[in-house]
Amino acid sequence: LVACSSDGSDAGADKESVRVVTQNLLHGTACPPDSDRCDLPDRVALFTRQLAAADCPQVVGLQETNEQTVAELRKAVPKICDDRYRIVWDDDAAADREVVLTTLPVLGQERVRLAGPLRTALWVRVKAPVGPVDVVATHLASGDDDRPCDSTSCRPPCEAIARWSSWRSSSRSTRTRSGNGERSYWSGPPKSLPA
C-alpha cells in the first residue's frame, strides 16, 4: 500500500489519519468443486471478524472478489462495526475483481481496465477527516496472465493507474493504492496521510 499526500509532505501527519487495510480474499474459482470455493463463507466471516478486532479500519481494499464473495460480504459485514461498512462494488460479473469496504462517505467510484484482458482497478473517493481520499484497489498480474508485450503495446499496470489517478484526482485529494500481485509495481516508502 502506498499513500501519497497532495503535496508529498508529511506535515501534520499526527493530527488526522485514515486507517487502510488491503487483503486478497482468494475467490476460490480454482478450488475443488466440493470445497465451497475453499470454504469461502468461513474465510469471509473470519476476515470480517478480524476487521472488527482491528477496530474497524476506515478503508479496506479487497482483491480476488466476485459476485459470490460480495454475497458473503453482504451477509457478514452488517454483523460487525455497528453495520457502518459500505460495500463499494459495481456488479462486474468477472471472476477476479476488486471491492472496497469503507466506513466513510463515498463521493465517487469507477472501474478502470488495465493492459490485457483480465486486470482492472477500482477507484473510490471517500470523504475522510484528512479530506477527500482516492483509493485505487487492484490485483496486479501474476505469472498466469503473462503475455508478450513491449512498452508501446502494453505498459505496466502501475503506469496506467498512475496516469489515470493523476488525471482523476484533484490537488486537494489524498491518493492510496492497494493491491496484490506477484510483482510489485509500487515503489518508494509509504507516507503518512497529512491533515
Salt bridges, closest charged atoms under 4 A:
GLU64 OE1 - HIS27 NE2 3.35
GLU64 OE2 - HIS139 NE2 3.45
GLU72 OE2 - LYS75 NZ 3.29
ASP90 OD2 - ARG111 NE 2.81
ASP92 OD2 - ARG97 NE 3.08
ASP92 OD2 - ARG111 NE 3.59
ASP96 OD2 - HIS27 NE2 3.99
ASP96 OD2 - ARG119 NH1 3.14
ASP96 OD2 - HIS139 ND1 3.09
GLU98 OE1 - ARG111 NH1 2.64
GLU110 OE1 - ARG168 NE 3.14
ASP134 OD1 - ARG125 NE 2.59
ASP145 OD2 - ARG119 NE 2.81
ASP146 OD1 - ARG183 NH2 2.34
GLU159 OE1 - ARG155 NE 3.98
